[in-house]
């Protein structure tokens, strides 16, 4: 996303460090290991503008349906979100819907708000009823932790499932002459595919903005970040990205999706979302390489995105990267079969800075040197398909034996 806005890095920025927000987390027994938190609460001191982007999977979980309705009912305001990991509360029928509502009610009691003001997210194994007795028993302690200090427990760790690392980021921008903060946390490692990328993500900001403008900005940013991310091509039942804006101490409100203040809002959201998307790809299940696929010279951005996604999701490309194999043929083949008409004689391919293919045929290159360059933690693929204005960038990872092991053993 091109912008002239100055974005200041805030790597130590956590959600509870954003003015107006608190977080708390603990282990309630949804995960087997007692040292892993699995229940978390994000709360705003007062009603915050809220926006959400949810899974496009027709089989969506009860918390997704509940949170969609809640945001519509309140006109885009919320006091926070309760999150559990270890159980997705998906494909659980009417009981799942009742459990989602009860989670909102319990969280509302902890925050001192109406149930409709609390959103709900769940992640984990699908098809199993939530053990609500464990969540009920844990809520008094979670409420005390929330009141005791702004950041009690590890919110970013409590939302993880098969993730190996916690994923957070923060930044600062200027809006209406004052510094505003953005901080985010997300989880995601497998079942990662666009529309929406398969994950839970939460962003807090003290930017002063009305809900409909926040929703537009979030949707536009998600389309360029989380919707340009894939690990395995599967979109889950529970995908949710939520953004909350407290507007604490703001002299003015952003009420229009235009102008320099809107650009600043977009820039802050983009910085955090782009960083989180990269972190998800790098932590893909079994991944050893973070892969960035760039396509340029297409007729338009849509066509470039289709080509980039085809490359990023190709099992043959991903396994070649796992083996540090500069197999240009697999990359060109994936681009050629995606449904967008390209001419090989107009294509040029670069991998990790080495030119491998141009004008319809391979170029001379030292395979050992390219393979050595691919042996790092990051691999770049750049494919030019012509001289058009369209471009796109996708994040993905390689496909290893580790992915098979994780997903073969996940449920049983």
SVG drawing of the C-alpha trace seen along z (x, -y; Angstrom):
<svg xmlns="http://www.w3.org/2000/svg" viewBox="-30 -19 57 60">
<polyline fill="none" stroke="black" stroke-width="0.4" points="0.0,0.0 1.7,-3.2 1.5,-6.0 3.4,-9.2 2.5,-8.8 5.5,-8.5 5.0,-5.3 7.1,-4.9 8.1,-1.4 6.8,-0.4 8.1,3.2 7.5,3.4 3.9,2.2 1.3,4.6 -2.4,4.3 -2.6,3.4 -0.1,0.6 -2.6,-1.2 -4.5,-3.9 -7.9,-2.7 -7.3,1.1 -6.7,3.9 -5.9,7.6 -5.9,10.7 -5.2,14.4 -5.0,17.7 -5.1,21.5 -8.6,22.9 -8.1,26.4 -9.0,26.3 -5.3,27.1 -3.8,30.2 -0.6,28.5 -1.3,26.3 1.6,23.9 -0.2,22.9 -2.9,20.2 -6.1,20.8 -8.6,18.2 -8.1,14.5 -10.0,11.2 -9.4,7.9 -11.4,5.0 -11.8,1.4 -12.4,-1.1 -15.3,-2.6 -17.3,-1.6 -14.8,-1.5 -15.4,-1.8 -15.1,1.8 -14.8,3.5 -14.5,7.1 -13.6,9.2 -14.7,12.8 -14.3,16.1 -16.0,16.6 -16.4,20.3 -20.1,21.2 -19.4,23.6 -18.7,21.0 -18.4,21.4 -20.9,20.2 -18.6,17.4 -18.3,16.0 -22.1,15.8 -22.5,14.3 -19.8,11.6 -21.2,10.6 -24.7,10.1 -23.3,8.3 -21.5,5.7 -24.6,5.1 -26.7,4.8 -24.5,2.2 -23.8,0.2 -20.1,1.0 -19.3,0.5 -17.9,3.0 -16.3,3.2 -14.0,6.0 -13.6,9.7 -13.3,13.0 -11.1,15.6 -10.5,19.3 -8.0,21.7 -8.1,25.4 -11.8,25.7 -13.3,24.0 -16.9,24.3 -17.6,25.1 -20.2,27.5 -21.7,27.8 -25.3,27.0 -27.6,25.0 -25.5,25.8 -22.6,24.1 -24.7,21.0 -25.8,21.0 -22.2,21.4 -21.1,18.4 -23.8,16.3 -22.8,17.5 -19.2,16.6 -20.3,13.1 -22.4,12.9 -19.6,14.1 -17.1,11.6 -19.6,8.8 -19.9,9.4 -16.1,9.3 -15.9,6.0 -19.1,4.4 -20.9,4.2 -23.9,5.6 -23.4,9.0 -24.1,7.6 -21.0,5.3 -18.6,8.3 -17.5,10.2 -16.4,13.9 -13.7,15.8 -12.7,19.5 -10.0,21.6 -9.0,25.2 -10.5,28.6 -13.9,28.5 -17.0,30.6 -16.5,30.8 -18.8,29.0 -17.1,26.4 -16.4,27.5 -18.2,24.5 -17.8,25.6 -14.1,24.9 -14.7,21.5 -17.3,20.6 -14.9,21.7 -12.1,19.6 -14.0,16.3 -13.8,14.9 -9.9,15.1 -9.8,13.7 -12.0,10.8 -9.7,10.1 -6.7,10.2 -8.3,7.7 -9.0,5.3 -5.7,5.7 -3.5,4.4 -3.7,3.6 -1.7,6.6 -2.1,9.6 -1.1,12.8 0.0,13.3 -2.9,12.5 -0.8,13.2 0.2,16.6 -3.3,17.6 -4.8,17.5 -2.3,19.9 -3.0,23.5 -0.3,25.2 1.7,22.0 5.3,22.2 5.7,18.6 3.5,15.7 2.9,13.0 2.7,9.3 3.6,5.9 3.0,2.2 3.5,-1.2 2.7,-4.9 1.4,-7.5 0.3,-11.1 -3.5,-11.9 -5.0,-15.3 -1.7,-16.6 -1.2,-13.9 0.5,-10.5 -1.8,-7.5 -0.8,-3.9 -1.6,-0.6 -0.8,2.8 -1.9,6.2 -1.7,9.9 -2.7,12.9 -2.6,16.6 -2.3,18.8 -0.1,21.6 -2.2,24.0 -5.5,23.8 -4.2,20.6 -5.8,19.3 -7.1,16.0 -10.8,14.8 -10.0,14.5 -6.6,15.8 -7.1,18.6 -6.4,17.0 -7.6,14.9 -6.2,11.4 -6.8,8.5 -5.8,4.9 -6.2,2.1 -5.6,-1.6 -6.4,-4.9 -7.1,-6.5 -10.3,-8.7 -12.5,-7.2 -16.2,-6.3 -17.1,-2.6 -18.0,-2.7 -14.7,-4.4 -12.8,-2.0 -14.6,0.9 -13.7,-0.4 -10.1,-0.9 -9.8,2.5 -11.4,4.2 -9.1,2.5 -6.0,3.3 -7.0,7.0 -7.5,7.4 -3.8,6.4 -2.3,8.3 -4.1,11.3 -5.9,11.9 -2.5,12.1 -1.3,14.9 -1.5,18.7 0.1,21.7 -1.9,24.6 -4.9,23.3 -7.5,24.2 -9.9,21.6 -11.2,22.4 -14.5,22.1 -13.4,19.5 -11.3,16.8 -11.7,13.4 -9.9,10.1 -11.2,7.5 -10.0,3.9 -11.0,1.7 -10.4,-2.1 -10.7,-3.7 -10.2,-7.3 -8.9,-8.1 -8.2,-11.8 -9.0,-12.6 -9.9,-16.2 -11.6,-15.2 -13.2,-12.2 -12.4,-10.9 -15.8,-10.7 -14.8,-10.3 -12.8,-7.7 -10.6,-10.2 -7.9,-12.8 -4.6,-12.7 -6.0,-11.5 -7.7,-8.5 -4.3,-7.8 -2.7,-7.8 -5.3,-5.3 -4.7,-3.0 -1.0,-3.3 -1.1,-2.3 -3.4,0.7 -1.4,1.8 1.9,1.7 0.6,4.0 -1.4,6.3 1.4,6.7 3.9,7.6 1.4,10.1 0.7,11.7 4.5,12.2 4.8,13.8 2.0,16.2 3.7,17.4 7.0,17.7 5.4,19.9 3.4,22.0 3.0,25.6 6.3,27.4 7.7,24.4 11.5,23.9 11.3,20.9 9.2,17.7 8.5,17.2 7.5,13.9 6.0,14.1 5.9,10.9 4.2,10.7 4.5,7.6 3.7,6.4 0.2,7.9 -2.8,6.2 -4.1,5.2 -3.7,6.0 -6.4,8.6 -4.7,10.7 -1.3,10.3 -2.9,11.6 -4.4,14.7 -0.9,15.5 0.9,14.9 -1.6,17.0 -1.2,19.9 2.5,19.9 2.2,19.5 -0.2,22.4 1.5,24.8 2.6,28.0 5.3,28.6 6.7,25.1 6.5,25.3 8.2,28.7 11.0,27.5 11.6,24.6 11.7,27.1 14.5,28.9 16.3,25.6 15.7,26.6 15.8,23.7 13.1,25.4 12.1,22.6 9.9,24.9 7.4,25.5 7.1,21.7 6.4,20.9 4.1,23.8 2.0,22.7 1.7,19.2 0.7,20.6 -2.1,22.8 -3.8,20.2 -6.4,19.1 -4.8,15.7 -3.3,15.7 0.4,14.9 3.0,15.2 6.2,17.1 8.2,14.9 7.2,11.8 8.1,13.4 11.2,13.0 11.8,15.0 14.2,14.2 14.7,16.4 16.7,15.0 18.1,12.4 19.2,14.8 17.8,14.6 16.6,18.1 14.1,17.6 13.5,15.0 11.9,14.6 10.4,18.1 13.5,20.1 15.9,20.7 19.0,18.6 22.4,20.1 22.8,20.1 24.9,21.8 22.4,24.2 24.6,24.7 24.8,21.0 21.1,20.5 20.4,23.5 22.7,22.1 20.9,18.8 17.6,20.6 19.0,22.4 18.3,19.4 15.1,18.6 13.6,16.5 13.1,17.1 12.0,14.4 10.3,15.2 9.8,12.3 7.9,13.0 7.4,10.3 4.7,11.3 4.7,8.3 4.8,4.5 1.4,3.8 0.7,1.8 -0.7,4.7 1.3,6.1 0.7,8.3 2.6,9.8 1.8,13.0 3.3,14.5 3.6,18.2 6.0,20.9 7.5,24.2 5.8,27.6 7.7,30.1 7.3,33.5 6.6,31.5 3.3,30.2 2.1,33.8 3.1,35.0 1.4,32.1 -1.9,32.5 -1.9,36.3 -1.6,36.3 -3.6,33.1 -7.0,34.7 -6.0,38.2"/>
</svg>
